[in-house]
Structures are given as structure tokens and as C-alpha cells.
Amino acid sequence: MNALDPIARDGLLYLSAADVERAVGSEHTLFVEAVEAALRAQAADDVVQPLKPYLRRPDRPHPTDRIIAMPAYVGGEVHLSGIKWIGSAHDNQEVRGLPRASAVIVLNDADSAYPVAVMDGSVVSAWRTAAVSALACRHLAPEGRRLAILGTGLLARTHLSLLCETWGRPEAVEVHDVSPRQAESFARWAREEHGVTVTVHDDAAGCLRNADVILVVTTAPGPWIPAEWVPRGSLFLNVSLADPMPDVVLASDKVVVDCYEQVMRPGKLLHTMAQQGTFGPERCHADLSQLVTGARPGREKPEETIFFNPIGQAVGDIACSAAVYRRAVENGVGTRLER
């Protein structure tokens, strides 16, 4: 049954970034619940998720200079189709005074295929990314609560907020950014918003030295973090994908991904390692859906060093957008557009 059919006939619902925030309010765990629902549908083979195409210009070679199309259908309790169209330019903030990434999401009724909503996707994307990491922490983090963050942009903020709610307030937060001003701004925000103890480091190695969980959310164009910086028994959240050197993966006791097929894309770390013969499916302990459903174990020993490599799945974006859409309809948020 699709409860959205009557709403679909009412026209398109447009949600701005402010509308998305207003619909969700302070209940950001909604995104964790939505991603978990998507992963359970994925485990039940009740999703359709084509490989996402990247639109790149040859004169813009930086790895974050691209627009990605991310279509998916999510079954189960979500039962919606849609697409996220997300663009990124590494120099947006410095050159144009704009955030690095921007996105729009279109949701379609799963049965009629009619579009039912168009929304700003930047907020959804940032919280979905953090929700995936929060679920990874639930299953893979050690008992310690020392968090190290490399990169202090929007994703650092959504991650810290969700981790405080779902993983527990960190006993210490260590941060490093190539922009000291941005790092200090993040530290002030974190202290005021979450009451955490934050230390800003001039060097990345010092930032990671005592970490239990390492969160990497930078725009670095290539690998620069060696295995010797990663403490034994820690969880490495490789959110920005390009930062770790291959020896970080090789030194890990477990490698977990969000989706093996999506992660093994040309140019990505694990695919490059596979081409070199140093990584393959036998080295991948599990994908996140297997941890959520209990098909595979998460952390089994305190001393395990675990590497989590999410590529970012459209199924998570669509599930999160569906949750936002339904909340907006319930609360009368957004603008109706005629067809």
C-alpha cells in the first residue's frame, strides 16, 4: 500500500533548506532511523540502486569537483523512488563564498512514478552522511569516547551532533584543519552547543594520537594519512574517502563498507588497491546492512583496528528524504507547486 497517492495528486511539495530544518526540528535521530530502514530493505533485496554516474569536466581535475546523480528505489516501510543531484567544487568557499556542496532531491511516488516532492538536498545529505557514521559507531566503535576529527566543515558539525545523541558525548574532542580559523570556529561551536572539551591541534598526527574514533571529513585531493598515525583498537571513519594511504587499510583488522559494489569504483581507494592486488572481497568483513541485521558481527575484540569506508548510498538519501517529506506533510511545512 502506498499512502502517498492522495498527496501525489495534490501537486509537488517544495521544501527549501529552511523548510527541511523546520520539518525535522531537533529530532535528528530521524535520519539514523531512516538510514537503518534503508539498510534493512537493502539486506532484504528490496531496493534498486544503479551505480551513480559522475559528471566531471576535464579542466576541473580535483576529486571533489563533480556532479553526481544518485537514483534509487527503497522498498519496505519507505516505498519511494527518487534521485539526488549533488554538485561539489573544492574552491567554492574560497573563490565564491559558497558551501562546497549543494544538492536537490526529487521524490517520486513508487507506483505511479509521479514526482511528489522537490527539496533542497544539502541538509539531508549532510545528516544522512552523519547517520551512516553513527550506525557504524554503534556496531564498530571501541568503549573509549575520545574522538578525533580531521576537517571542521559542515560534516564535522552534523557528525558531532549525531554522535553526541547516539554514541554518547565524547570525553574529549581533538580537531585539526588546514584552516586554523575554521578549526577554532568549530571548537567554539562544539563547546557551546554540546558542552564538550575540544582541543585544536596544529598537526594531524598529534590530533589522532590518542583517538578511539577517527572521523575524516576533509577535501584533500589525495592520500596523506599513514597507518602509523592510527592508534591500535580505533575505528577509522573514512568519510571523505581520499585521505588514508593504502597501509591504513592493510593494517586494519576489519574493513567494513556501506556497499561493496558502489565502493569499488574506478579511482576510489579500495578499487585502486584491488587493481594492485592488495584488496578484494575476501578482505571485506561486512557491509553495514549486514551489521544492522546481525548477519555479520561488528567489533568483537577491544584491540581490533577497524576501517569503515562509506561511499554514500542513494538508498539512504531517499529514505531520509522520505522521512523529511512525511514530517513536512504532517506539520504543514513547505510550498505546494501546481503541476
Backbone torsions as a table, in degrees:
resi	resn	phi	psi	omega
1	MET	NA	137.9	178.4
2	ASN	-116.0	107.5	-176.5
3	ALA	-74.0	-2.5	-175.3
4	LEU	-92.5	-7.1	-177.0
5	ASP	-55.3	-49.1	179.3
6	PRO	-60.3	-37.6	-180.0
7	ILE	-68.2	-37.4	-179.5
8	ALA	-59.7	-33.4	-179.2
9	ARG	-73.0	-16.7	-178.2
10	ASP	-81.1	-2.2	-178.6
11	GLY	103.1	-178.1	-178.6
12	LEU	-79.8	139.8	172.1
13	LEU	-100.8	123.2	176.6
14	TYR	-100.7	130.4	178.4
15	LEU	-122.9	116.9	174.0
16	SER	-75.7	174.6	176.7
17	ALA	-59.2	-40.4	178.4
18	ALA	-65.4	-37.5	177.2
19	ASP	-62.7	-42.5	179.4
20	VAL	-60.3	-47.0	179.2
21	GLU	-62.2	-39.9	-179.0
22	ARG	-67.8	-39.1	179.9
23	ALA	-65.8	-38.6	-177.0
24	VAL	-82.7	-36.4	-176.4
25	GLY	65.1	-136.1	-179.7
26	SER	-95.4	4.6	-175.7
27	GLU	-88.2	65.0	-176.4
28	HIS	-74.4	-13.8	173.8
29	THR	-65.1	-14.6	172.6
30	LEU	-52.8	-37.2	-178.8
31	PHE	-70.4	-36.0	177.1
32	VAL	-65.2	-44.3	179.1
33	GLU	-63.0	-39.3	-179.4
34	ALA	-67.3	-44.3	178.5
35	VAL	-63.7	-39.8	178.4
36	GLU	-63.0	-39.7	176.8
37	ALA	-62.2	-40.7	178.2
38	ALA	-64.0	-41.0	-179.8
39	LEU	-67.1	-36.7	177.3
40	ARG	-67.6	-38.9	175.3
41	ALA	-64.7	-38.5	178.1
42	GLN	-64.2	-42.2	178.9
43	ALA	-63.9	-30.3	178.8
44	ALA	-87.1	7.2	-178.8
45	ASP	59.0	38.2	-178.9
46	ASP	-114.0	38.7	174.6
47	VAL	-136.4	157.6	169.8
48	VAL	-126.2	123.6	-175.3
49	GLN	-145.0	92.3	177.6
50	PRO	-64.6	157.7	172.4
51	LEU	-60.9	132.9	-174.7
52	LYS	-79.7	129.6	177.1
53	PRO	-81.0	144.6	176.8
54	TYR	-106.3	130.1	174.3
55	LEU	-100.9	112.9	-178.6
56	ARG	-126.0	147.8	172.3
57	ARG	-100.2	138.3	-178.5
58	PRO	-63.4	-23.4	179.8
59	ASP	-89.1	5.0	177.5
60	ARG	-126.1	78.0	-170.2
61	PRO	-81.7	-10.8	-178.7
62	HIS	-58.9	137.4	-175.1
63	PRO	-59.1	-25.3	179.5
64	THR	-93.6	5.4	176.1
65	ASP	-91.9	92.8	-176.6
66	ARG	-167.7	163.6	169.2
67	ILE	-121.8	132.7	-175.8
68	ILE	-118.4	135.0	172.0
69	ALA	-98.7	125.2	-175.3
70	MET	-126.7	86.3	179.2
71	PRO	-91.0	152.7	176.6
72	ALA	-167.5	154.6	164.3
73	TYR	-115.3	134.8	176.3
74	VAL	-120.7	121.3	-179.6
75	GLY	-87.3	-146.9	-179.7
76	GLY	61.9	-139.6	-177.8
77	GLU	-73.0	-13.1	-179.5
78	VAL	-83.2	-57.0	176.0
79	HIS	46.6	58.7	177.0
80	LEU	-145.1	152.5	171.6
81	SER	-111.6	167.0	177.7
82	GLY	173.5	-177.9	179.6
83	ILE	-149.1	139.8	170.6
84	LYS	-107.4	131.8	178.4
85	TRP	-115.3	102.7	-171.1
86	ILE	-119.5	124.0	179.4
87	GLY	-108.4	155.1	-178.2
88	SER	-152.1	140.6	172.8
89	ALA	-138.6	125.6	-172.0
90	HIS	-63.8	-25.8	-175.8
91	ASP	-102.6	14.9	-177.5
92	ASN	-57.0	-48.5	-175.1
93	GLN	-66.7	-45.7	-176.0
94	GLU	-70.5	-41.9	-172.8
95	VAL	-92.0	-38.0	-171.2
96	ARG	-115.3	-5.6	-178.1
97	GLY	67.7	28.9	-178.1
98	LEU	-118.4	156.1	172.1
99	PRO	-60.3	152.4	-178.1
100	ARG	-58.2	-44.3	-173.1
101	ALA	-117.5	151.3	173.6
102	SER	-143.9	154.5	-175.6
103	ALA	-155.7	155.0	170.9
104	VAL	-131.6	143.3	-179.2
105	ILE	-123.7	133.1	174.1
106	VAL	-113.5	128.0	175.6
107	LEU	-106.1	139.0	178.9
108	ASN	-120.9	138.2	170.3
109	ASP	-56.2	130.8	-171.6
110	ALA	-69.0	-26.8	-175.3
111	ASP	-94.2	-47.9	-179.6
112	SER	-84.0	-18.3	-175.3
113	ALA	70.2	7.1	178.0
114	TYR	-71.2	139.2	173.8
115	PRO	-68.8	136.4	-179.2
116	VAL	-116.1	-19.6	-178.5
117	ALA	-154.3	146.5	170.0
118	VAL	-128.1	127.3	-177.7
119	MET	-140.4	154.8	170.0
120	ASP	-59.7	132.0	-175.7
121	GLY	-102.5	-4.7	-176.1
122	SER	-65.2	-44.8	-179.8
123	VAL	-65.8	-47.1	179.6
124	VAL	-59.4	-45.3	-177.5
125	SER	-62.3	-42.8	-179.1
126	ALA	-64.9	-41.5	-180.0
127	TRP	-75.5	-34.3	175.9
128	ARG	-62.3	-43.5	179.0
129	THR	-59.2	-44.3	178.9
130	ALA	-67.2	-35.1	-180.0
131	ALA	-64.6	-38.5	177.3
132	VAL	-61.6	-44.4	178.8
133	SER	-65.6	-37.2	178.5
134	ALA	-62.5	-40.7	176.9
135	LEU	-67.0	-38.6	176.6
136	ALA	-61.5	-42.7	178.0
137	CYS	-62.2	-38.7	-179.7
138	ARG	-56.6	-37.0	-174.4
139	HIS	-102.1	-19.0	-169.1
140	LEU	-124.1	-15.0	-174.8
141	ALA	-72.2	148.2	173.0
142	PRO	-75.0	179.8	-177.9
143	GLU	-72.1	-28.1	-178.4
144	GLY	-64.3	157.3	-175.5
145	ARG	-121.8	31.9	178.0
146	ARG	-96.0	118.3	-174.5
147	LEU	-110.6	128.3	173.9
148	ALA	-111.7	134.0	-178.1
149	ILE	-125.4	123.6	173.0
150	LEU	-105.2	115.5	-173.5
151	GLY	99.2	128.3	-172.3
152	THR	-128.2	38.1	177.0
153	GLY	-86.5	-155.0	-176.9
154	LEU	-58.3	-42.7	-177.9
155	LEU	-63.9	-32.7	175.8
156	ALA	-63.1	-38.1	-178.9
157	ARG	-71.1	-45.4	179.6
158	THR	-66.1	-36.6	178.1
159	HIS	-63.8	-49.8	-178.2
160	LEU	-61.0	-41.1	-180.0
161	SER	-61.2	-47.7	-178.8
162	LEU	-70.9	-37.5	178.8
163	LEU	-64.8	-37.1	176.3
164	CYS	-61.2	-36.2	-179.0
165	GLU	-78.7	-36.0	-169.4
166	THR	-109.8	-31.5	-177.9
167	TRP	-97.7	-31.0	-175.8
168	GLY	118.3	148.5	-178.7
169	ARG	-64.0	125.8	179.8
170	PRO	-62.1	143.3	176.5
171	GLU	-75.1	-22.3	176.1
172	ALA	-155.6	141.1	176.2
173	VAL	-121.9	119.6	178.2
174	GLU	-107.5	130.5	-176.4
175	VAL	-130.8	151.3	174.6
176	HIS	-145.8	140.2	176.6
177	ASP	-147.7	148.4	177.2
178	VAL	-65.0	-19.8	175.1
179	SER	-103.5	103.4	178.8
180	PRO	-57.4	-35.6	179.7
181	ARG	-63.1	-42.9	179.2
182	GLN	-67.2	-38.2	178.3
183	ALA	-62.7	-43.5	179.3
184	GLU	-66.5	-37.8	177.4
185	SER	-62.6	-43.6	177.4
186	PHE	-62.6	-42.8	-178.8
187	ALA	-60.9	-44.0	178.1
188	ARG	-61.2	-46.0	179.4
189	TRP	-60.3	-45.6	-176.8
190	ALA	-63.2	-41.0	178.9
191	ARG	-64.7	-44.4	-177.1
192	GLU	-72.8	-41.4	-174.0
193	GLU	-79.5	-38.1	-171.9
194	HIS	-122.5	-2.6	177.3
195	GLY	63.9	30.2	-178.3
196	VAL	-97.4	156.6	175.0
197	THR	-84.9	121.2	-175.6
198	VAL	-122.2	133.0	174.3
199	THR	-119.6	128.0	177.4
200	VAL	-94.1	128.4	-178.0
201	HIS	-107.8	141.8	174.7
202	ASP	-75.8	-27.4	-177.9
203	ASP	-123.0	144.1	-176.6
204	ALA	-68.1	-38.1	-178.7
205	ALA	-60.1	-43.3	177.8
206	GLY	-65.6	-34.0	178.1
207	CYS	-61.7	-38.3	-174.9
208	LEU	-87.2	-12.0	-164.5
209	ARG	-52.4	-42.9	-174.9
210	ASN	-114.3	21.7	-172.3
211	ALA	-75.7	142.6	168.2
212	ASP	-92.6	-38.8	176.2
213	VAL	-127.1	130.5	178.6
214	ILE	-111.6	123.5	177.7
215	LEU	-112.3	121.1	-179.1
216	VAL	-112.9	112.4	-177.7
217	VAL	-136.0	65.5	-178.2
218	THR	-110.4	-178.8	172.0
219	THR	-116.2	28.8	-179.1
220	ALA	-60.1	139.3	-177.5
221	PRO	-80.6	-13.2	-176.9
222	GLY	-161.9	176.6	-174.5
223	PRO	-69.0	139.2	-179.7
224	TRP	-150.5	-7.6	-178.8
225	ILE	-98.1	116.1	179.5
226	PRO	-87.5	160.2	-179.1
227	ALA	-60.6	-31.0	-176.4
228	GLU	-65.1	-17.4	177.0
229	TRP	-82.9	-14.9	-171.8
230	VAL	-94.0	115.9	-178.4
231	PRO	-65.1	145.8	174.9
232	ARG	-63.7	141.2	178.4
233	GLY	84.1	4.6	-178.1
234	SER	-92.5	167.1	171.8
235	LEU	-109.3	125.2	-179.5
236	PHE	-104.6	111.3	178.7
237	LEU	-93.8	101.4	-173.4
238	ASN	-89.2	63.7	-171.9
239	VAL	-69.8	-41.0	-176.9
240	SER	-88.6	1.5	162.4
241	LEU	74.1	-39.0	-168.8
242	ALA	-94.1	-9.2	-166.7
243	ASP	-77.2	-43.9	-173.7
244	PRO	-75.0	146.1	171.0
245	MET	-77.5	158.3	-178.8
246	PRO	-55.5	-29.3	-177.9
247	ASP	-67.9	-18.4	173.8
248	VAL	-64.8	-42.6	177.6
249	VAL	-66.9	-46.4	-176.1
250	LEU	-64.9	-30.3	-179.2
251	ALA	-83.8	-6.6	-178.2
252	SER	-82.3	145.5	177.5
253	ASP	-78.7	-31.1	178.0
254	LYS	-137.1	142.1	171.9
255	VAL	-118.9	124.6	179.6
256	VAL	-123.1	140.4	180.0
257	VAL	-124.5	170.0	172.7
258	ASP	-85.9	-36.1	177.4
259	CYS	-156.0	115.1	-174.0
260	TYR	-61.0	-43.7	-178.0
261	GLU	-60.6	-42.9	-178.0
262	GLN	-72.6	-35.1	-178.7
263	VAL	-67.5	-32.6	-175.4
264	MET	-84.3	56.9	178.1
265	ARG	-97.9	145.8	176.6
266	PRO	-54.0	135.1	178.5
267	GLY	92.7	-16.5	178.6
268	LYS	-85.5	156.7	-172.0
269	LEU	-53.7	-52.4	-174.6
270	LEU	-68.6	-33.8	176.7
271	HIS	-66.4	-42.9	178.1
272	THR	-61.3	-41.7	178.4
273	MET	-65.6	-37.0	178.2
274	ALA	-63.4	-40.4	177.7
275	GLN	-63.0	-29.7	-180.0
276	GLN	-88.2	-1.2	178.5
277	GLY	80.1	16.6	-178.1
278	THR	-107.7	0.5	177.6
279	PHE	-150.8	147.1	177.5
280	GLY	-165.4	-179.6	-176.3
281	PRO	-58.8	-28.2	-180.0
282	GLU	-68.7	-19.9	178.4
283	ARG	-91.4	-6.3	-179.8
284	CYS	-92.6	112.5	-177.0
285	HIS	-65.8	-42.4	-175.0
286	ALA	-170.3	163.3	163.6
287	ASP	-102.5	166.4	-171.2
288	LEU	-64.0	-32.7	179.3
289	SER	-63.5	-32.7	178.6
290	GLN	-69.6	-32.4	176.1
291	LEU	-72.0	-42.2	-178.8
292	VAL	-62.4	-39.4	-178.3
293	THR	-87.4	-8.2	-179.1
294	GLY	84.0	8.2	179.6
295	ALA	-68.5	-28.4	176.9
296	ARG	-132.2	148.1	179.3
297	PRO	-75.7	155.9	173.2
298	GLY	-90.6	-126.7	177.0
299	ARG	-69.7	131.5	179.9
300	GLU	-114.4	-21.3	-178.4
301	LYS	-137.6	142.5	179.9
302	PRO	-59.6	-32.4	-174.3
303	GLU	-85.0	-0.9	-179.8
304	GLU	-66.7	131.9	169.1
305	THR	-96.5	123.6	-172.4
306	ILE	-121.4	134.6	-179.4
307	PHE	-111.4	117.5	178.1
308	PHE	-108.2	123.9	-174.4
309	ASN	-122.4	90.9	176.3
310	PRO	-89.2	136.4	176.2
311	ILE	-93.0	-22.9	-175.2
312	GLY	97.0	113.1	-174.7
313	GLN	-108.1	138.4	176.5
314	ALA	-62.7	-32.4	-179.3
315	VAL	-60.0	-36.2	176.9
316	GLY	-67.7	-41.1	178.3
317	ASP	-62.5	-43.0	-178.0
318	ILE	-68.8	-40.9	178.1
319	ALA	-63.8	-42.1	178.5
320	CYS	-66.2	-42.2	178.9
321	SER	-64.3	-37.4	177.5
322	ALA	-62.4	-41.4	179.1
323	ALA	-65.1	-41.3	177.6
324	VAL	-64.5	-44.9	-179.6
325	TYR	-58.6	-48.0	-178.9
326	ARG	-64.9	-39.5	177.5
327	ARG	-64.9	-39.2	179.1
328	ALA	-64.3	-42.2	178.6
329	VAL	-62.7	-44.0	-179.6
330	GLU	-60.8	-35.3	-173.6
331	ASN	-103.7	6.5	177.5
332	GLY	66.6	34.2	-179.0
333	VAL	-97.6	141.4	176.1
334	GLY	108.9	178.5	-177.4
335	THR	-122.0	128.6	177.2
336	ARG	-80.7	130.4	177.9
337	LEU	-111.3	134.2	177.4
338	GLU	-70.0	148.8	178.0
339	ARG	-76.7	NA	NA
